[in-house]
Amino acid sequence: MYQKIVILYQKLTNEKIKKQRIQMKKCSTYFIHKGTILTKNQEIKQVFQDI
């Protein structure tokens, strides 16, 4: 049961991450302008906070 929930959650987060990546690409110039360098970990943390 728990594994099913985890798999569902991963599928949802994968979709979310894909959408987020697209947004990130659009916002990348903004981040550069702000002098913010996002590592993959920070990006992923941000995605999980948004869920």
PDB file of N, CA, C and O in Angstrom, chain B, residues numbered from 101:
ATOM      1  N   MET B 101       0.840  -1.198   0.000  1.00  0.00           N
ATOM      2  CA  MET B 101       0.000   0.000   0.000  1.00  0.00           C
ATOM      3  C   MET B 101       0.877   1.251   0.000  1.00  0.00           C
ATOM      4  O   MET B 101       0.692   2.153  -0.817  1.00  0.00           O
ATOM      5  N   TYR B 102       1.817   1.290   0.914  1.00  0.00           N
ATOM      6  CA  TYR B 102       2.716   2.451   1.023  1.00  0.00           C
ATOM      7  C   TYR B 102       3.485   2.662  -0.290  1.00  0.00           C
ATOM      8  O   TYR B 102       3.645   3.793  -0.749  1.00  0.00           O
ATOM      9  N   GLN B 103       3.956   1.557  -0.885  1.00  0.00           N
ATOM     10  CA  GLN B 103       4.722   1.659  -2.134  1.00  0.00           C
ATOM     11  C   GLN B 103       3.870   2.245  -3.256  1.00  0.00           C
ATOM     12  O   GLN B 103       4.362   3.027  -4.070  1.00  0.00           O
ATOM     13  N   LYS B 104       2.603   1.870  -3.300  1.00  0.00           N
ATOM     14  CA  LYS B 104       1.699   2.400  -4.323  1.00  0.00           C
ATOM     15  C   LYS B 104       1.572   3.914  -4.181  1.00  0.00           C
ATOM     16  O   LYS B 104       1.570   4.647  -5.170  1.00  0.00           O
ATOM     17  N   ILE B 105       1.469   4.360  -2.955  1.00  0.00           N
ATOM     18  CA  ILE B 105       1.356   5.794  -2.680  1.00  0.00           C
ATOM     19  C   ILE B 105       2.636   6.499  -3.124  1.00  0.00           C
ATOM     20  O   ILE B 105       2.588   7.562  -3.743  1.00  0.00           O
ATOM     21  N   VAL B 106       3.768   5.904  -2.804  1.00  0.00           N
ATOM     22  CA  VAL B 106       5.061   6.489  -3.172  1.00  0.00           C
ATOM     23  C   VAL B 106       5.178   6.595  -4.691  1.00  0.00           C
ATOM     24  O   VAL B 106       5.620   7.621  -5.209  1.00  0.00           O
ATOM     25  N   ILE B 107       4.784   5.542  -5.405  1.00  0.00           N
ATOM     26  CA  ILE B 107       4.850   5.549  -6.875  1.00  0.00           C
ATOM     27  C   ILE B 107       3.946   6.627  -7.439  1.00  0.00           C
ATOM     28  O   ILE B 107       4.352   7.365  -8.337  1.00  0.00           O
ATOM     29  N   LEU B 108       2.733   6.731  -6.932  1.00  0.00           N
ATOM     30  CA  LEU B 108       1.799   7.778  -7.371  1.00  0.00           C
ATOM     31  C   LEU B 108       2.394   9.155  -7.119  1.00  0.00           C
ATOM     32  O   LEU B 108       2.348  10.037  -7.976  1.00  0.00           O
ATOM     33  N   TYR B 109       2.950   9.320  -5.929  1.00  0.00           N
ATOM     34  CA  TYR B 109       3.558  10.596  -5.544  1.00  0.00           C
ATOM     35  C   TYR B 109       4.709  10.956  -6.479  1.00  0.00           C
ATOM     36  O   TYR B 109       4.858  12.108  -6.887  1.00  0.00           O
ATOM     37  N   GLN B 110       5.524   9.947  -6.813  1.00  0.00           N
ATOM     38  CA  GLN B 110       6.654  10.170  -7.723  1.00  0.00           C
ATOM     39  C   GLN B 110       6.161  10.587  -9.104  1.00  0.00           C
ATOM     40  O   GLN B 110       6.745  11.466  -9.738  1.00  0.00           O
ATOM     41  N   LYS B 111       5.080   9.953  -9.568  1.00  0.00           N
ATOM     42  CA  LYS B 111       4.526  10.316 -10.874  1.00  0.00           C
ATOM     43  C   LYS B 111       4.047  11.756 -10.863  1.00  0.00           C
ATOM     44  O   LYS B 111       4.293  12.509 -11.805  1.00  0.00           O
ATOM     45  N   LEU B 112       3.367  12.132  -9.799  1.00  0.00           N
ATOM     46  CA  LEU B 112       2.879  13.506  -9.656  1.00  0.00           C
ATOM     47  C   LEU B 112       4.039  14.494  -9.614  1.00  0.00           C
ATOM     48  O   LEU B 112       4.018  15.527 -10.284  1.00  0.00           O
ATOM     49  N   THR B 113       5.053  14.160  -8.815  1.00  0.00           N
ATOM     50  CA  THR B 113       6.186  15.073  -8.680  1.00  0.00           C
ATOM     51  C   THR B 113       6.960  15.158  -9.988  1.00  0.00           C
ATOM     52  O   THR B 113       7.480  16.221 -10.327  1.00  0.00           O
ATOM     53  N   ASN B 114       7.044  14.054 -10.729  1.00  0.00           N
ATOM     54  CA  ASN B 114       7.722  14.089 -12.026  1.00  0.00           C
ATOM     55  C   ASN B 114       7.036  15.054 -12.972  1.00  0.00           C
ATOM     56  O   ASN B 114       7.694  15.832 -13.663  1.00  0.00           O
ATOM     57  N   GLU B 115       5.711  15.004 -13.001  1.00  0.00           N
ATOM     58  CA  GLU B 115       4.953  15.933 -13.844  1.00  0.00           C
ATOM     59  C   GLU B 115       5.214  17.366 -13.386  1.00  0.00           C
ATOM     60  O   GLU B 115       5.437  18.268 -14.194  1.00  0.00           O
ATOM     61  N   LYS B 116       5.181  17.546 -12.081  1.00  0.00           N
ATOM     62  CA  LYS B 116       5.389  18.860 -11.477  1.00  0.00           C
ATOM     63  C   LYS B 116       6.788  19.385 -11.830  1.00  0.00           C
ATOM     64  O   LYS B 116       6.959  20.555 -12.173  1.00  0.00           O
ATOM     65  N   ILE B 117       7.784  18.491 -11.737  1.00  0.00           N
ATOM     66  CA  ILE B 117       9.163  18.876 -12.025  1.00  0.00           C
ATOM     67  C   ILE B 117       9.299  19.262 -13.502  1.00  0.00           C
ATOM     68  O   ILE B 117       9.981  20.233 -13.829  1.00  0.00           O
ATOM     69  N   LYS B 118       8.656  18.510 -14.383  1.00  0.00           N
ATOM     70  CA  LYS B 118       8.712  18.837 -15.818  1.00  0.00           C
ATOM     71  C   LYS B 118       8.152  20.228 -16.065  1.00  0.00           C
ATOM     72  O   LYS B 118       8.750  21.032 -16.780  1.00  0.00           O
ATOM     73  N   LYS B 119       7.000  20.504 -15.469  1.00  0.00           N
ATOM     74  CA  LYS B 119       6.370  21.827 -15.620  1.00  0.00           C
ATOM     75  C   LYS B 119       7.274  22.897 -15.026  1.00  0.00           C
ATOM     76  O   LYS B 119       7.452  23.969 -15.606  1.00  0.00           O
ATOM     77  N   GLN B 120       7.842  22.595 -13.863  1.00  0.00           N
ATOM     78  CA  GLN B 120       8.716  23.524 -13.159  1.00  0.00           C
ATOM     79  C   GLN B 120       9.958  23.824 -13.995  1.00  0.00           C
ATOM     80  O   GLN B 120      10.406  24.968 -14.065  1.00  0.00           O
ATOM     81  N   ARG B 121      10.513  22.781 -14.631  1.00  0.00           N
ATOM     82  CA  ARG B 121      11.710  22.943 -15.466  1.00  0.00           C
ATOM     83  C   ARG B 121      11.430  23.929 -16.587  1.00  0.00           C
ATOM     84  O   ARG B 121      12.252  24.793 -16.891  1.00  0.00           O
ATOM     85  N   ILE B 122      10.250  23.789 -17.202  1.00  0.00           N
ATOM     86  CA  ILE B 122       9.865  24.695 -18.287  1.00  0.00           C
ATOM     87  C   ILE B 122       9.812  26.127 -17.756  1.00  0.00           C
ATOM     88  O   ILE B 122      10.307  27.055 -18.395  1.00  0.00           O
ATOM     89  N   GLN B 123       9.208  26.293 -16.581  1.00  0.00           N
ATOM     90  CA  GLN B 123       9.141  27.606 -15.942  1.00  0.00           C
ATOM     91  C   GLN B 123      10.546  28.110 -15.613  1.00  0.00           C
ATOM     92  O   GLN B 123      10.845  29.292 -15.783  1.00  0.00           O
ATOM     93  N   MET B 124      11.402  27.205 -15.143  1.00  0.00           N
ATOM     94  CA  MET B 124      12.770  27.560 -14.779  1.00  0.00           C
ATOM     95  C   MET B 124      13.511  28.105 -15.996  1.00  0.00           C
ATOM     96  O   MET B 124      14.234  29.097 -15.912  1.00  0.00           O
ATOM     97  N   LYS B 125      13.311  27.426 -17.139  1.00  0.00           N
ATOM     98  CA  LYS B 125      13.979  27.870 -18.363  1.00  0.00           C
ATOM     99  C   LYS B 125      13.534  29.292 -18.699  1.00  0.00           C
ATOM    100  O   LYS B 125      14.347  30.124 -19.103  1.00  0.00           O
ATOM    101  N   LYS B 126      12.251  29.562 -18.533  1.00  0.00           N
ATOM    102  CA  LYS B 126      11.719  30.899 -18.798  1.00  0.00           C
ATOM    103  C   LYS B 126      12.294  31.902 -17.810  1.00  0.00           C
ATOM    104  O   LYS B 126      12.539  33.057 -18.157  1.00  0.00           O
ATOM    105  N   CYS B 127      12.506  31.457 -16.588  1.00  0.00           N
ATOM    106  CA  CYS B 127      12.944  32.356 -15.513  1.00  0.00           C
ATOM    107  C   CYS B 127      14.463  32.421 -15.381  1.00  0.00           C
ATOM    108  O   CYS B 127      14.981  33.208 -14.588  1.00  0.00           O
ATOM    109  N   SER B 128      15.175  31.608 -16.144  1.00  0.00           N
ATOM    110  CA  SER B 128      16.628  31.507 -15.941  1.00  0.00           C
ATOM    111  C   SER B 128      17.317  32.857 -16.073  1.00  0.00           C
ATOM    112  O   SER B 128      18.262  33.139 -15.336  1.00  0.00           O
ATOM    113  N   THR B 129      16.861  33.698 -16.999  1.00  0.00           N
ATOM    114  CA  THR B 129      17.480  35.016 -17.163  1.00  0.00           C
ATOM    115  C   THR B 129      17.242  35.851 -15.905  1.00  0.00           C
ATOM    116  O   THR B 129      18.098  36.635 -15.496  1.00  0.00           O
ATOM    117  N   TYR B 130      16.077  35.674 -15.303  1.00  0.00           N
ATOM    118  CA  TYR B 130      15.746  36.383 -14.066  1.00  0.00           C
ATOM    119  C   TYR B 130      16.708  35.978 -12.955  1.00  0.00           C
ATOM    120  O   TYR B 130      17.214  36.823 -12.216  1.00  0.00           O
ATOM    121  N   PHE B 131      16.954  34.662 -12.848  1.00  0.00           N
ATOM    122  CA  PHE B 131      17.854  34.169 -11.800  1.00  0.00           C
ATOM    123  C   PHE B 131      19.268  34.692 -12.013  1.00  0.00           C
ATOM    124  O   PHE B 131      19.954  35.061 -11.060  1.00  0.00           O
ATOM    125  N   ILE B 132      19.698  34.721 -13.273  1.00  0.00           N
ATOM    126  CA  ILE B 132      21.036  35.221 -13.578  1.00  0.00           C
ATOM    127  C   ILE B 132      21.098  36.707 -13.210  1.00  0.00           C
ATOM    128  O   ILE B 132      22.084  37.174 -12.638  1.00  0.00           O
ATOM    129  N   HIS B 133      20.063  37.419 -13.535  1.00  0.00           N
ATOM    130  CA  HIS B 133      19.991  38.854 -13.232  1.00  0.00           C
ATOM    131  C   HIS B 133      20.087  39.085 -11.725  1.00  0.00           C
ATOM    132  O   HIS B 133      20.750  40.017 -11.269  1.00  0.00           O
ATOM    133  N   LYS B 134      19.424  38.231 -10.968  1.00  0.00           N
ATOM    134  CA  LYS B 134      19.419  38.352  -9.508  1.00  0.00           C
ATOM    135  C   LYS B 134      20.730  37.857  -8.902  1.00  0.00           C
ATOM    136  O   LYS B 134      20.986  38.074  -7.718  1.00  0.00           O
ATOM    137  N   GLY B 135      21.560  37.194  -9.706  1.00  0.00           N
ATOM    138  CA  GLY B 135      22.820  36.651  -9.204  1.00  0.00           C
ATOM    139  C   GLY B 135      22.605  35.387  -8.399  1.00  0.00           C
ATOM    140  O   GLY B 135      23.430  35.033  -7.557  1.00  0.00           O
ATOM    141  N   THR B 136      21.493  34.701  -8.654  1.00  0.00           N
ATOM    142  CA  THR B 136      21.184  33.470  -7.928  1.00  0.00           C
ATOM    143  C   THR B 136      21.559  32.274  -8.794  1.00  0.00           C
ATOM    144  O   THR B 136      21.102  32.154  -9.931  1.00  0.00           O
ATOM    145  N   ILE B 137      22.376  31.410  -8.263  1.00  0.00           N
ATOM    146  CA  ILE B 137      22.715  30.187  -8.985  1.00  0.00           C
ATOM    147  C   ILE B 137      22.005  29.037  -8.290  1.00  0.00           C
ATOM    148  O   ILE B 137      22.259  28.753  -7.120  1.00  0.00           O
ATOM    149  N   LEU B 138      21.110  28.377  -9.024  1.00  0.00           N
ATOM    150  CA  LEU B 138      20.381  27.257  -8.444  1.00  0.00           C
ATOM    151  C   LEU B 138      21.072  25.949  -8.806  1.00  0.00           C
ATOM    152  O   LEU B 138      21.328  25.668  -9.977  1.00  0.00           O
ATOM    153  N   THR B 139      21.366  25.160  -7.784  1.00  0.00           N
ATOM    154  CA  THR B 139      21.856  23.817  -8.049  1.00  0.00           C
ATOM    155  C   THR B 139      20.636  22.928  -8.246  1.00  0.00           C
ATOM    156  O   THR B 139      19.516  23.335  -7.939  1.00  0.00           O
ATOM    157  N   LYS B 140      20.843  21.726  -8.751  1.00  0.00           N
ATOM    158  CA  LYS B 140      19.721  20.809  -8.962  1.00  0.00           C
ATOM    159  C   LYS B 140      19.007  20.516  -7.643  1.00  0.00           C
ATOM    160  O   LYS B 140      17.780  20.428  -7.610  1.00  0.00           O
ATOM    161  N   ASN B 141      19.762  20.367  -6.560  1.00  0.00           N
ATOM    162  CA  ASN B 141      19.147  20.093  -5.267  1.00  0.00           C
ATOM    163  C   ASN B 141      18.203  21.201  -4.839  1.00  0.00           C
ATOM    164  O   ASN B 141      17.089  20.935  -4.386  1.00  0.00           O
ATOM    165  N   GLN B 142      18.643  22.437  -4.981  1.00  0.00           N
ATOM    166  CA  GLN B 142      17.810  23.574  -4.586  1.00  0.00           C
ATOM    167  C   GLN B 142      16.562  23.623  -5.455  1.00  0.00           C
ATOM    168  O   GLN B 142      15.466  23.910  -4.973  1.00  0.00           O
ATOM    169  N   GLU B 143      16.741  23.338  -6.746  1.00  0.00           N
ATOM    170  CA  GLU B 143      15.624  23.336  -7.684  1.00  0.00           C
ATOM    171  C   GLU B 143      14.597  22.301  -7.245  1.00  0.00           C
ATOM    172  O   GLU B 143      13.398  22.575  -7.211  1.00  0.00           O
ATOM    173  N   ILE B 144      15.084  21.110  -6.909  1.00  0.00           N
ATOM    174  CA  ILE B 144      14.194  20.028  -6.500  1.00  0.00           C
ATOM    175  C   ILE B 144      13.513  20.368  -5.175  1.00  0.00           C
ATOM    176  O   ILE B 144      12.315  20.127  -5.021  1.00  0.00           O
ATOM    177  N   LYS B 145      14.253  20.920  -4.225  1.00  0.00           N
ATOM    178  CA  LYS B 145      13.668  21.326  -2.944  1.00  0.00           C
ATOM    179  C   LYS B 145      12.538  22.317  -3.176  1.00  0.00           C
ATOM    180  O   LYS B 145      11.477  22.232  -2.558  1.00  0.00           O
ATOM    181  N   GLN B 146      12.784  23.252  -4.076  1.00  0.00           N
ATOM    182  CA  GLN B 146      11.782  24.257  -4.391  1.00  0.00           C
ATOM    183  C   GLN B 146      10.526  23.590  -4.950  1.00  0.00           C
ATOM    184  O   GLN B 146       9.408  23.960  -4.592  1.00  0.00           O
ATOM    185  N   VAL B 147      10.716  22.615  -5.821  1.00  0.00           N
ATOM    186  CA  VAL B 147       9.592  21.902  -6.422  1.00  0.00           C
ATOM    187  C   VAL B 147       8.792  21.214  -5.320  1.00  0.00           C
ATOM    188  O   VAL B 147       7.564  21.290  -5.311  1.00  0.00           O
ATOM    189  N   PHE B 148       9.471  20.546  -4.395  1.00  0.00           N
ATOM    190  CA  PHE B 148       8.765  19.834  -3.339  1.00  0.00           C
ATOM    191  C   PHE B 148       8.035  20.795  -2.403  1.00  0.00           C
ATOM    192  O   PHE B 148       6.971  20.460  -1.882  1.00  0.00           O
ATOM    193  N   GLN B 149       8.585  21.962  -2.189  1.00  0.00           N
ATOM    194  CA  GLN B 149       7.911  22.950  -1.346  1.00  0.00           C
ATOM    195  C   GLN B 149       6.625  23.433  -2.008  1.00  0.00           C
ATOM    196  O   GLN B 149       5.657  23.774  -1.328  1.00  0.00           O
ATOM    197  N   ASP B 150       6.623  23.460  -3.356  1.00  0.00           N
ATOM    198  CA  ASP B 150       5.465  23.961  -4.095  1.00  0.00           C
ATOM    199  C   ASP B 150       4.305  22.970  -4.151  1.00  0.00           C
ATOM    200  O   ASP B 150       3.171  23.359  -4.433  1.00  0.00           O
ATOM    201  N   ILE B 151       4.577  21.699  -3.886  1.00  0.00           N
ATOM    202  CA  ILE B 151       3.529  20.674  -4.013  1.00  0.00           C
ATOM    203  C   ILE B 151       2.472  20.854  -2.931  1.00  0.00           C
ATOM    204  O   ILE B 151       1.511  20.087  -2.874  1.00  0.00           O
TER     205      ILE B 151
END
